[in-house]
Amino acid sequence: MLLDDKIYLGTSTRPEYLALKFANRHGLVTGATGTGKTVSLQIMAEGFSRAGVPVFCADVKGDLSGISMIGTPSDGLTKRAQKIGFDDYTNAAFPTIFWDLFGKQGHPVRTTISEMGPLLLGRILDLNDTQSGVLNIAFKYADDNGLLLLDLKDLRALLITLSDHAKDISTTYGNVATATIGAVQRALLVLEQQGGGGFFGEKALAIEDLMRLAPDGRGYVSVLAADGLMRSPQLYATFLLWLMSELFEALPEVGDPAKPKLVFFFDEAHLLFDGAPKALVDKVEQVVKLVRSKGVGIYFVTQNPIDIPESVLAQLGNRVQHALRAYTPREQQAVKVAADTFRPNPAFSTAKVISELGIGEALVSVLEENGIPSVVGRTLMRPPSSRLGPITPAERATIMAQSPVGSAYDTLIDRESAYEVLTKKTENLPTTAPAQNSMAHPRASTRESFQEAAMKSFTRAIASSAGRQVMNAVGRELVRGVLGGLLKR
């Protein structure tokens, strides 16, 4: 059952395998709560890791942390393996790195304000069009004046500067209303109160640290602790969207490799699309369509297929469908949509079977030769090799202490950026401002002093050991958003 070029998922009337060469064609795992979606995600992550493919997944309920520990033998799992002919079933642990946006249950995950960009930051803050426009002006103003935006205090200081010089800035960049700036500042305060402030800063997450291989050749499974993060669903969804866009921008084109470079599981995927404007959904569709050429497979995990827009759903070639209940008209519609996405099996009615599936059963259809979906099969899913359920805090601490990336991320770096530059400018202005003649305009003097201080900071930053970060954040005209590099094309 353990083959080099495919992952064993379970058995229907035949063994069901996910071919690695088609794994970057993306996928979908759906089903009602309690039907086995998380276990299916776990066995797929195990299969990818065993094949030397790094995995990133969000642990919404805490259960996925068990992948880091050897599974406990049980009669039920052994009988399941025997029933489906999984003769070489063994228990095993998989190399795991724990991450956490709040830095409590894993290594801190950070990015800078500049790398996040105004579009995604506006999404986190739930800004309207007018407020988003002011945020875009703030980013442009920072670029033009060589200001590094690394954390929330940088952005807050910049907004104060915009408010203090709103009239002058409006002349160059467009209308900047102090009331609108105030609304953005209040949104920042809410984000901080939710614990989101720690997400912004340095060291920023390096994509290559999600693509590590263990010494034995297996792929590391990066598990994002998301149980607490789910209390801030927009932060959760926007972070994962940012990560997808970073993968697209950072990785080179590889076409269709023999196996993916990375597989990305997006649990609670409906949060990405709830209330999202059409422009954002369109960009997600483009990311999903084009990131496969970078060797990245994206697998959406959600309750109903109708949670995913049709334009995105059409690109998800590998499907695992657990049971759906059909008591209400909406649920019946969801069953119909799910059934219609499968290649029919003449042996049964797909729509009927979806409502009859037991726990650990699923309808499976994967891409076969020439990329054609297989006939859907009613499948008894294989048991996982790693532990079912969460690990203990002591076990988590032990794994984190042995992590290959802990020393790089566990200490916050706070170097000079917009906050320090603007604070120094405010403190020094009365004593450092040049003598003014009676005709000088005070605001012109303020602008010149501000720009001079900003450029000095920019020069120092370029010379620092973090020059790469600076160049990415400041040394280019920012065209940020979901697609990053694609939009610049």
C-alpha positions in Angstrom: 0.0 0.0 0.0 2.9 2.4 0.6 4.1 3.4 -2.8 6.5 6.1 -3.9 4.3 7.9 -6.4 0.9 7.9 -4.7 -0.8 8.1 -1.4 -3.2 5.4 -0.2 -6.4 6.9 1.0 -8.6 3.9 1.6 -10.6 1.2 -0.2 -13.9 1.2 -2.1 -14.3 -1.6 -4.6 -10.6 -1.0 -5.2 -7.7 0.8 -3.4 -8.1 4.6 -3.8 -4.8 6.4 -4.4 -4.0 10.1 -4.7 -1.3 10.3 -7.4 1.5 12.7 -6.4 2.0 14.0 -9.9 -1.6 15.3 -9.8 -1.5 16.5 -6.2 -0.7 20.1 -7.2 -4.1 20.2 -9.1 -5.6 21.0 -5.7 -8.4 19.4 -3.8 -11.5 19.6 -1.5 -12.4 17.8 1.7 -16.0 18.3 2.8 -18.5 16.9 5.2 -20.7 17.7 8.2 -19.2 18.2 11.6 -18.1 14.9 13.2 -18.0 12.8 9.9 -14.2 12.5 9.7 -12.9 15.5 7.8 -10.0 16.1 10.2 -8.9 12.5 10.1 -8.9 12.5 6.3 -6.8 15.7 6.4 -4.5 13.9 8.9 -4.0 10.8 6.7 -3.4 12.9 3.6 -0.8 15.0 5.5 0.9 11.8 6.7 1.0 10.5 3.1 2.5 13.7 1.8 5.1 13.9 4.6 6.1 10.2 4.0 6.6 11.0 0.3 8.9 13.9 1.1 6.4 16.7 0.6 6.2 19.5 3.2 2.7 20.3 4.5 1.1 23.4 6.0 -2.2 23.0 7.8 -4.3 24.9 10.3 -5.3 23.1 13.5 -8.7 24.5 14.2 -9.7 22.2 17.0 -6.3 21.1 18.3 -6.7 17.5 17.1 -4.1 17.7 14.3 -1.3 18.2 16.8 -1.4 14.4 17.2 0.4 14.0 14.0 3.6 14.6 15.9 3.2 11.5 18.1 3.2 7.8 17.4 -0.3 6.5 17.2 -1.7 4.3 20.0 -2.6 0.8 18.8 -6.3 -0.1 19.1 -8.5 -2.9 18.1 -10.8 -0.6 16.2 -8.0 0.8 14.0 -6.4 -2.6 13.5 -9.7 -4.1 12.4 -10.3 -1.1 10.0 -6.9 -1.7 8.5 -7.6 -5.5 8.1 -11.0 -4.8 6.6 -9.6 -2.6 3.8 -6.6 -4.8 3.1 -4.1 -2.3 4.6 -1.6 -5.1 5.5 1.4 -2.9 6.1 -0.3 -0.6 8.5 2.0 0.7 11.3 2.0 3.4 13.9 4.4 6.3 13.4 5.0 10.0 14.3 5.8 12.6 11.7 8.3 15.5 11.8 6.3 18.6 13.0 6.8 22.3 13.5 4.2 24.2 15.5 3.3 27.8 14.7 1.0 30.3 16.4 0.1 33.8 15.4 -0.1 34.6 19.1 3.2 32.8 20.0 1.7 30.6 22.7 1.3 27.1 21.2 4.0 27.4 18.6 6.7 29.6 17.2 5.4 33.1 16.5 4.3 33.8 12.9 5.0 37.3 11.9 4.9 39.5 8.8 5.5 43.2 8.4 2.9 45.8 7.7 4.5 46.5 4.4 4.6 42.9 3.3 0.9 42.5 4.2 0.0 45.5 2.1 -3.1 47.8 2.2 -5.5 45.4 0.5 -5.2 42.5 2.9 -4.7 44.8 5.9 -7.9 46.5 5.0 -9.6 43.1 4.9 -8.4 42.3 8.4 -9.6 45.7 9.7 -12.9 45.4 7.9 -12.5 48.8 6.4 -15.0 50.4 3.9 -13.9 51.8 0.6 -13.2 55.3 1.9 -11.1 54.0 4.8 -9.3 51.6 2.5 -8.5 54.6 0.3 -6.8 56.4 3.2 -4.9 53.3 4.1 -3.6 53.1 0.5 -2.5 56.8 0.7 -0.7 56.0 4.0 1.3 53.2 2.3 2.1 55.3 -0.7 3.2 58.2 1.5 5.5 55.9 3.5 7.1 54.6 0.3 7.7 58.0 -1.1 9.4 59.1 2.1 11.5 56.0 2.8 9.5 54.9 5.9 9.6 51.3 7.0 6.3 50.0 8.2 7.1 46.9 10.2 4.6 46.8 13.1 1.4 48.4 14.3 3.1 51.3 16.1 4.8 52.3 12.8 1.4 52.5 11.1 -0.2 54.3 14.1 2.6 56.9 14.0 2.2 57.3 10.3 -1.6 57.9 10.6 -0.9 60.6 13.3 1.4 62.3 10.8 -1.2 62.1 8.1 -3.8 63.6 10.4 -1.4 66.4 11.5 -0.6 67.3 7.9 -3.9 66.3 6.2 -4.2 69.4 4.1 -0.8 69.2 2.6 -1.0 65.5 2.0 -4.5 65.8 0.4 -3.1 68.2 -2.2 -0.6 65.5 -3.4 -2.3 62.2 -2.7 -6.0 62.8 -2.6 -8.4 63.6 0.1 -7.4 62.6 3.6 -10.1 63.3 6.1 -9.2 63.3 9.8 -12.4 61.6 10.7 -11.6 58.7 8.3 -8.1 58.4 9.8 -9.8 58.2 13.2 -11.9 55.3 12.0 -8.8 53.4 10.8 -7.1 54.0 14.2 -10.1 52.6 16.0 -10.0 49.5 13.8 -6.3 49.1 14.7 -7.2 49.3 18.4 -9.8 46.5 18.0 -7.2 44.3 16.2 -4.7 44.8 19.1 -7.4 44.0 21.7 -8.0 40.7 19.8 -4.3 39.9 20.1 -3.5 40.6 16.4 -0.8 43.1 17.1 1.8 40.4 17.7 1.4 39.2 14.1 3.2 42.3 12.8 6.9 42.6 13.3 10.2 40.8 12.7 11.5 38.3 12.0 9.0 37.8 9.3 8.1 34.3 8.3 10.4 32.9 5.6 8.6 30.7 3.1 11.6 28.3 2.9 10.9 27.4 6.6 7.6 25.9 5.6 9.3 23.7 3.0 11.8 21.8 5.2 12.7 18.2 4.9 13.6 16.1 7.9 17.0 14.2 7.9 15.2 11.0 6.9 13.8 12.7 3.8 10.2 13.1 5.0 8.5 16.5 4.7 7.9 18.6 7.8 4.3 19.1 8.7 3.8 22.8 9.8 0.8 22.9 12.1 -0.7 26.4 12.8 -2.5 26.5 16.2 -5.8 28.1 15.2 -8.2 27.2 18.0 -7.7 30.7 19.6 -7.3 32.3 16.2 -10.8 31.3 15.2 -12.1 34.0 17.6 -10.8 36.4 15.0 -12.0 34.8 11.8 -11.0 37.7 9.5 -7.5 37.6 10.8 -7.4 33.8 10.3 -8.7 33.9 6.8 -6.6 36.9 5.7 -3.4 35.4 7.1 -3.9 32.2 5.1 -4.7 34.3 2.0 -1.6 36.3 2.6 0.4 33.1 2.9 -1.0 31.7 -0.4 0.0 34.9 -2.2 3.5 34.9 -0.6 3.9 31.3 -1.9 2.9 32.4 -5.4 5.3 35.4 -5.4 8.3 33.7 -3.8 8.4 30.3 -5.5 9.8 29.7 -9.0 7.9 28.2 -11.9 8.3 24.4 -12.0 5.4 23.3 -14.2 4.0 19.9 -13.2 6.6 18.3 -11.0 6.6 14.6 -10.1 5.3 15.6 -6.6 4.4 19.0 -5.1 6.9 21.3 -3.5 4.4 22.0 -0.7 0.8 21.2 0.1 -1.4 23.7 1.8 -4.6 22.7 3.7 -7.0 25.6 4.3 -9.5 24.4 7.0 -12.7 26.3 7.6 -12.3 27.6 4.1 -15.7 29.3 4.1 -14.2 32.1 6.2 -12.1 33.1 3.2 -15.2 33.9 1.1 -17.8 35.0 3.7 -18.5 38.7 2.9 -15.5 38.9 0.6 -15.9 41.4 -2.3 -15.9 40.0 -5.8 -12.5 41.5 -6.6 -11.0 39.5 -3.7 -12.7 36.3 -4.8 -11.4 36.8 -8.3 -7.9 37.1 -7.0 -8.3 33.9 -5.0 -9.4 32.2 -8.2 -6.3 33.5 -10.0 -4.0 32.3 -7.1 -5.5 28.9 -7.1 -5.3 28.6 -10.9 -1.7 29.8 -11.2 0.1 28.6 -8.0 -0.1 25.0 -9.2 2.7 25.9 -11.7 4.8 26.7 -8.6 4.4 23.1 -7.4 1.9 24.1 -4.6 -1.2 22.1 -4.0 -4.1 23.9 -2.1 -6.7 21.8 -0.4 -9.8 23.5 0.9 -11.5 21.9 3.9 -15.1 22.9 4.7 -18.5 21.6 5.6 -20.4 22.2 2.3 -19.1 22.4 -1.3 -21.4 25.4 -1.7 -19.1 27.3 0.7 -16.6 27.5 -2.2 -17.4 29.8 -5.2 -18.0 27.8 -8.4 -15.1 29.5 -10.2 -12.8 28.1 -7.5 -14.6 24.8 -7.0 -14.0 24.0 -10.7 -10.3 23.9 -10.2 -10.2 21.4 -7.3 -9.5 18.1 -9.0 -9.1 15.7 -6.0 -12.3 15.3 -3.9 -13.0 13.6 -0.5 -16.7 14.0 0.4 -17.9 12.9 3.9 -21.5 12.7 4.9 -23.9 15.6 4.5 -27.3 15.8 6.1 -30.2 16.9 4.0 -33.0 18.1 6.3 -33.5 21.6 5.0 -33.9 23.0 1.5 -30.4 24.5 1.7 -28.9 21.2 2.9 -30.6 19.4 0.1 -29.2 21.9 -2.4 -25.7 21.3 -0.9 -26.1 17.5 -1.4 -27.1 18.1 -5.0 -24.1 20.4 -5.6 -21.8 17.9 -4.0 -23.1 15.0 -6.1 -23.0 16.9 -9.3 -19.2 17.6 -8.9 -18.4 13.9 -9.1 -18.0 11.6 -12.1 -21.0 9.3 -11.7 -20.7 5.7 -10.6 -23.3 3.5 -12.2 -23.4 1.3 -9.2 -25.1 3.8 -6.9 -26.8 7.2 -6.7 -24.2 9.7 -5.5 -26.7 12.1 -4.0 -28.4 9.2 -2.0 -25.1 7.8 -0.7 -23.8 11.2 0.5 -26.6 11.2 3.2 -25.9 7.6 4.1 -22.1 7.6 4.7 -20.9 6.6 8.1 -18.1 8.1 10.2 -14.8 7.3 8.4 -16.5 6.7 5.1 -16.2 9.1 2.2 -16.9 9.4 -1.5 -13.5 9.7 -3.2 -12.6 10.9 -6.7 -9.1 11.7 -7.7 -7.3 12.6 -10.9 -6.0 9.7 -12.9 -4.0 9.4 -16.1 -4.3 12.5 -18.4 -5.8 14.4 -15.4 -9.3 12.9 -15.7 -11.3 12.4 -12.5 -11.9 8.9 -11.5 -15.3 7.4 -11.1 -16.5 8.2 -7.6 -16.1 5.4 -5.1 -17.7 4.8 -1.7 -14.5 4.5 0.3 -13.7 3.2 3.8 -10.8 5.6 4.7 -7.6 4.2 6.1 -6.7 4.7 9.8 -4.0 7.3 10.6 -0.5 6.1 11.7 -0.1 9.0 14.1 -2.1 9.8 17.3 -5.8 10.6 17.0 -6.5 13.7 19.1 -4.4 16.5 20.7 -1.1 16.2 22.4 -0.3 17.5 25.9 1.3 20.9 26.6 4.4 19.1 27.9 4.7 17.1 24.6 4.2 20.3 22.6 7.0 22.0 24.6 9.4 19.1 24.0 8.8 19.2 20.2 9.2 23.0 20.1 12.5 22.8 22.0 13.8 20.5 19.3 12.4 22.6 16.4 14.8 23.5 13.6 13.4 27.1 13.4 12.8 28.1 17.1 15.9 30.3 17.5 15.1 32.3 14.5 11.5 33.3 15.4 11.1 33.1 19.2 12.8 36.5 19.8 11.1 39.7 18.5 13.3 42.1 16.6 12.5 45.7 16.9 14.7 47.9 14.8 14.4 51.5 13.7 11.4 52.1 11.5 8.7 54.7 10.9 7.8 55.0 14.6 11.3 55.9 15.7 11.9 58.2 12.7 8.6 60.1 13.3 9.1 60.3 17.0 12.6 61.7 16.6 11.3 64.2 14.1 8.7 65.4 16.5 11.1 65.7 19.4 13.8 67.5 17.5 11.7 69.8 15.4 11.8 72.9 17.7 15.6 72.8 18.1 16.7 71.4 14.7 14.4 73.4 12.4 16.4 75.9 10.4 15.8 79.6 10.9 12.8 80.8 9.0 12.3 84.1 7.3 9.1 86.0 7.5 7.9 84.6 4.2 8.5 80.9 4.9 5.5 78.6 5.2 5.6 76.6 8.4 4.1 73.5 6.9 6.8 73.5 4.1 9.5 73.5 6.8 7.8 70.6 8.6 7.6 68.6 5.4 11.3 69.2 4.6 12.3 68.2 8.1 10.2 65.1 8.0 11.5 64.0 4.6 15.2 64.7 5.6 14.8 62.5 8.7 13.0 59.8 6.8 15.7 59.6 4.1 18.5 59.4 6.7 16.6 56.5 8.3 16.2 54.8 4.9 20.0 55.1 4.2 20.8 53.5 7.6 18.3 50.7 7.0 19.7 49.9 3.5 23.2 49.5 5.1 21.9 47.2 7.8 22.0 43.4 7.8 18.3 43.4 7.0 18.7 45.1 3.7 16.8 42.5 1.8 13.7 43.2 3.9 14.1 46.9 3.4 14.4 46.6 -0.3 11.3 44.4 -0.5 9.3 46.8 1.7 10.6 50.2 0.5 12.8 50.1 -2.5 10.0 49.3 -5.0 6.8 51.0 -6.0 4.3 49.0 -3.9 1.7 47.0 -5.9 0.5 44.8 -3.1 -2.4 42.6 -2.6 -3.5 39.0 -3.0 -1.3 38.2 -6.0 1.7 40.3 -5.2 4.1 39.6 -8.1 1.3 38.6 -10.5 -0.4 42.1 -10.2 3.0 43.7 -11.0 2.8 41.9 -14.4 
